[in-house]
């Protein structure tokens, strides 16, 4: 799924597919499978900006994506994005593994020094004959080309008519798609159909990596349409959604919410199979919280601690939708004087715009019994997963309410002091970098769609009990096959 924005699911098990907000249709009679879809959403007021990166594995004929949208979109509302921005968002919100070394218990640190505070830093496909459109109740509301995508915006009076229209346009609709279209048609939704010219797409091992698409619209509800994705699903789907919003964390309103267990000390062996470890932890969390959506990250988008990579920059926030949110600042070159250089000019200047954006990462799993799309609601700030000592020097556990968002899935390998202790009052449990000073970079669990499932015994991988998911260290359990 989004390799990371939305990010993605576990494709190691053949019955598992990644979630997709619409479904694929193709001019071939062969099936297309959505095996990786990343989704990033930006929200402010009633405006939603939806960005997605899609990969599919299937025949190299032209295919299309069908996505329900609440309003008619026009060319100015749609654009393609660089793929790199999705990787950065995925890495920022991904679960992370850190390593700490116990410092010399006899070391006496120098007294702290106070410092003064620093400053603030092409040709379109032909339309169906007008008579056919009228007979089927389908209207082409708009059509335009963006990058490799030939886009048509449709409205329909009946789902059967839309189904027939797409077939007449030589798209092979997945079996069982019409009932999934029906609730969207009945609620007056429009349909964003993005057809791809494969002559503009590079295929590697039968997989096409398409340019990410971004579009925006205004709607009272903040919703991600995912039911149509069931048309391409052979079973369970995983979905990771990354949401960026000024000063605001989000949860789902129509499913239970749970936070991932965090601040767990793990065995040294987890270093070489962190993705598989985390997949097992996520699966266990859902076993104990059926139907829940898991919050994996909620933190200011432009900071992190620890950081597995660069923070999300103000420029990337603009790329993902800041340029169409009210109050965004955009640098534009002013006409230079004769013979001079252009000088930057700011429109709607707001110093440090973007510094208050919160990145929320939500991870869901669902199957054919899904009844509703994901509806999001604003949620209070939470903290957790930090190297923060509370309650008499005990590391904080789980998620706790707070005035700011500082929550992450963080897992720790600790190296105890093994040297001599030659002082009368040693101080234990002070943690930092290794003796040689070359601390490893935090490891992020990326591309979880391809992480092995059911290969890690959690009780042998953890060094503490995890009561919130009924897990005891060292008490081995039978590994259940993934459904």
N, C-alpha and C positions, 0 to 999 in steps of 0.2 A: 504494500500500500504505500502510501507515500513513503518513499524510502525513508522518509522521515517526515514529513510534515504532518500529514497524516503520515503515520508510518504504517505498520504493516503486519503481517501475521505469520503463521507458521505454515510454510508450504512443504516442509519435509514430509508431512503426512499427506498422501495424495488426495485424501478426501477433504482436506482443508484448503480453502481458497481465500484470497484477500478480498476485502470489501471494496466495493466500487459504488459511487453515488448514482450511477445510471446503469445501463447495460450496453453491451456491444452488439452491433448488428453488422452483417457483412454481405457482400455480393456473392460469397461462396457458400456451398452447402456444408462446409466443414465448420466445426465448432471453434469459437474463439474463447479463450480463457483469460480472465483478468488475473494476472499473477502478481502484480505489484502496483498499488495505487497510493500515492502520498497526497494528503490533504492538509492544507493550512487555511485557516479562516481568520479573518480580521473583522472586528465588530466595534462600532461606535454609534450610539443612538439607534436609529433604525437601519443603518447602512451595514450590509454584509459584503465582504470581499472574499470570494472563494477561489483558491488556487489549488490546482491538482496536477500531479505528474503521473502519467499512466504508461505502463508497459504491458504489452500483451504478447502471448505466444500463440502463433497460429499461421495460417496461410498468408502469403504476401499480397493478397488482393486488397483493394480499397475496403475500408471498414468505417464504421461511424460509432460515435458515442451518443447515447440518448439520455439526457439529464433533465428532470423537471425543474422549472424555475418559476417564481411567482409573477414575473412581469415580462413583457417583451423586451429583449435585449437588442441593442443596436451596436454598430461597429465600434463606436467610441467606448462601449462598456466592456469590450473583450480585447485581450492582448496575450501574447506569449511571453514567457519568462525564461531567464537562464536557469539551467538545472542546478547550478551550484548553490543557490539560495536554499533549496530544499535540504541538501546535505547538511548545511550549517544549522538549520532549525532542528533537524533530527538529532544531530550531535548534542546540541544545547539541552534538549529535554530528555535525552536518553538516560536510562539508569547508568550509574557510574561506579567503578571499582577503584578504591584508593588504597595505598599502602603507607603505613606509618611505622617508624622505628622508635622504640623506647629510648629516651635520652639517658645519658650517664646519670645515675641516681645521686652521684656525689658532686655533680657540676653545680656551681653557684653562679647563677646569671647575674650580670651587672645590673645596677639599678636602672629603671626606665628613664629615657630622655624625652623631655617634652619638646614638641616642635610647633611652630606656628602653623595654623591651618593653611592648606594650599588653596589656590584659586579655583573657581568653578570651570572646572574645566570646559485572382485570375478568372478565367472564365468559370462561371458557375454552372452546375448541373442544371439541365432544363427542368422547369417546373412541370408537374403533371398538368394535363389539360384542365382548364378551368371547370369544365362540366364535371370531370371526375372529382375535383376537390369539393365542389358543391354537393355532389351526391354523397360523398363520404363525410361531410361535415368538417373537413380539414382546411385550415387557412394558413397560407404561408405569410406570416406577419413581417418577416425581414429575412434578408439573405446577404451575406458578404463573405470575404475571404480574409483570414488572418494567418500568416505564416503558411504552414502546410495544411491548415484546416479550411474546409469549405463549410461555412456555417449557415444553417437554416433555422429560423425560429418558427415553430408551429403552434397553432391552437387547434383544438378538436372538440367536437360536440359529443362524440361517443368513442370509447376505447376501441370498439370493434372497427370503427372507421379509421382510426389512427393506425391500428394494426394492419388493416388492408392497404392504407396509403403507403406505409413503409414497404410492404411487400410489392406493391405496384412499382415502387421506385427501385425494385430489385435488391432489397435488403432481406436477408433471411432471418426473420425474427426468432429468437430463442423460444423453444417450446414453453408454454405456460406464461408468456409475457403479458398477454392481454388482461388477465385478472389483476396483474400488478400495475398496469397502466390505469385501470379503471378508477381507483380513488383519486388519482391526480387529475384525470379528466373531469370527474364529477365536482371537484373542488375548484375548477377553473384555472388550474396551472397551465403554463405554457411549456413547450418542449424545445430544449436546446439540442439540436442535432449537429454534431461536428464531424463531418466526413473528412477522411484523410486521403491525400494524394500520396500513395506509397512511393511514387517516383522521387519524392522529396524526403523520404525517410530512410535511414540506414538500418538494415537488419543484421543482427549478429546472432548466429546459432538459432535462427528462427524467431528471435525476439526483437521487437521494434521499440526503441526508446524514443518517445515522441516529445516534442517541445511542450513544456508545462503550459497549461492554459489558466488564465485568470479572468474572472468576470465579476461584476459588482451590481448590486441592486438594492432597493429600499423595501423593507417589509417589517411589519410589527413583530412577528415571531422570528426567533433565531433558530433555524432548523437546518439539519443536514439530511437531504433525501437519500436514503440508503436501501429502501425496499426493492427498487428496480434491480439492484445488484444481485438479488437472489436469482434472477433469470440466468445468470452466468455461473451460478454456484452449484457445486456438486454436494455441498454439505455445510459444515460450519465455516464461518468467515470471521477473521479478525480485522479490526479497524483501529488505527491510531490517528487521532485528530489533534492537531496543534492549533490552539486558539490564541490570537494576539489581541489584546484590548487594553485601552488606557486605564491603568490603575485597577483592573478588575479580573478576578479569577472566575471561571465558569465550571458548572457541573451540569448533569442532565436533569431535566425536570420530570421525565416519564420513565425512569428506571432507578433502581437503588444506586447509591454512590458509595464507594469504599476507597480508601487510600492503600497503596501498596505498602507492605511491611518494609521498614527502612532502618538504617543504622544497625545492620546485622554484621557481627564479626564472622568471617568465613575462613575456611581452610585455605592453605597456600595453594592447593591444587585448583582452586576456582580460577586462578589467574589465566590458565590455559583453556578454560571452557566457560568463560563468563556468560556468553550468550545462552548456552545450554542451561546453566544454573538459573539465570533469570527467567527463562521460559518455564522451568519447573516451578519457580516461585510464583509466577503469574498464574499458572494453571492451578496450583494449590489454592491461591487466593480466590479464584472463581469457584472452585469446588465448595469452598466454605461460604461463598456469597453468590449463589446462582442468580444469573441475570443482571448482576451489577456491572456498572461501568467503573473502571479503576482509574483513579487519579495517580499519575506517575510523576508529575512535576507541576509546580506553580511557583514562579520566581520572576523577578524583574528581568525583562528580556535582554537588557544591556549589561547584566552583571551575572556572576556565578561564583560559587566557592564550594568545592573545587571546580575548576574549569577544564573540561576535556578537550576544549578547542577554543577558537576565537568567539567572543560574544557576538550577538546579533547587532549589526551596526545600524545607525540611523538610515543609511542609504538602503540597506536591505529592507528595513521597515517600510520605506517608501516604495520599494519594488513590489512588496507583498500587498500594498494597498493604501499606504499612508498618503499617497498623492491624491486619492479620491475621498479621503476622510476630511470632514470639516476641521479647519484649524491647522492643517499640515503646512509645514514650511517647505518651499521648493526653491532651490537656487537656480536662477535663470540668468544667462549672460545678457548684460545690457549692451546696446549698440555702442561700439567703441568710438571715441572721437577720431577724427581723421589722423591716420598714422599712429594711433595709440593702441594699447592693449585693452581687451574687454575687461570690465570690472564686474564682480559678482553682484547681483541684485537679488534681495530676498523678497518673495511675495508672501504676505501674511506671516511675518516673522514672529516666531515664538522661540526664545532661546531654549536650547536643550530639548527641542521637540523630540518625542519618542523615548525620553529617559524614563517615563513612568509606565511604559507598556509592560504588561504582565504576560508571560508565556505560560499557558496551561496545556498540559499534555494528558489526553484522555484515551484509554485503551478499552475497547469493547469487543465482545465476541457474541455472535448470534447465529441462528440457523433459520431453516425454512419456516419456523413458527413465528417469526418476527411479524408483529402487527403494525408497528408504528415507526416512523422516522425518528431520528434523534432530535429532541427538542432541548435546547440549552437554556440555562437560567444563571443569573449572577449569583455568586457564592461568596461567603465571608472569607477573609484571608486566613491562611494556615501556615504553620511552620513545622519543620521536622527534617530529619536526615542531615543534621549539621554536627560538627564537632563541638557541641555545646554541652557543658556540664551543668546539671541542675540536681535538686534534691540530694544535697550532701555529696556532690561530686560524681553523681551517676549520669552517664550519657543519656541525653533526651531520647524518649521512645515514641514511636508513632507520630501522628499528626495532632497538633494542638492549635486552638484558636489564637489569633494574634492580631496586631494592628497592621502587619505587612505580610506579604507572601514570600516565604522562604522554605518551601518544601521540595524535597527531591528524593528519589530512590537512590540511596547510597549504601555501598557494601564495602567492608573494611578487612584488609589483611594486616594484622599487627605482628611486628617482630619484637619479641621481648628482649630485654637487655640480657646478654649472656656473658658480659665481661666481669672483671673483679669489682667488688664493692668494698672500698677501703675507707669508709667514713662512718661516724657514729650515728648520724641521722640521715640516712638515704631517703630521697624523695622519689617514689615510684610513680609510674603511669603518667610520665610527661612524654608527649609524643611529637615527633618531627621527622626530618629527613634522615636518610641513612648516614652511617659514619663517614662515608667517602664524599658526601655532599651531592651526589648525583641522583636525586629522587626521580623515580619514574613518573611519567605523565599519567593522570587519571585515565582509566580505560572506559570507553563508552560501549554499551551493548547496542550495536548497530545492526541493521538489516535483519531484524528479528524474524522476518518472514522465512528466512533460510536457516534459523537456529535449530539444531537437533532437539527433538522433544522426547521426554521420557528416558533420558540417558543419565540423569543426575539424581542420586539419592540425597534429597535435601537434609535428612538428619545427620548424614556423615559430612555434609558440606558446611553446616553451620556450627558455631561454637557457643550457641545459647538457645534457650527455648524461645519459641515464637507463639505465645498463647493465643494471639488474635486469629491465627489460622490452625490452631490445634497441633502445633509441631513441637516435638521434643528432640533435642540433640541426641544423637547416638541411637535412637530407637528406630531401627530400620522398618520400612513398610514395603508391602508389595507394590511394585510400579504398575499403575493402571494404564491400559492402552488408551491413547488419546482419541476421543470421539470426534 
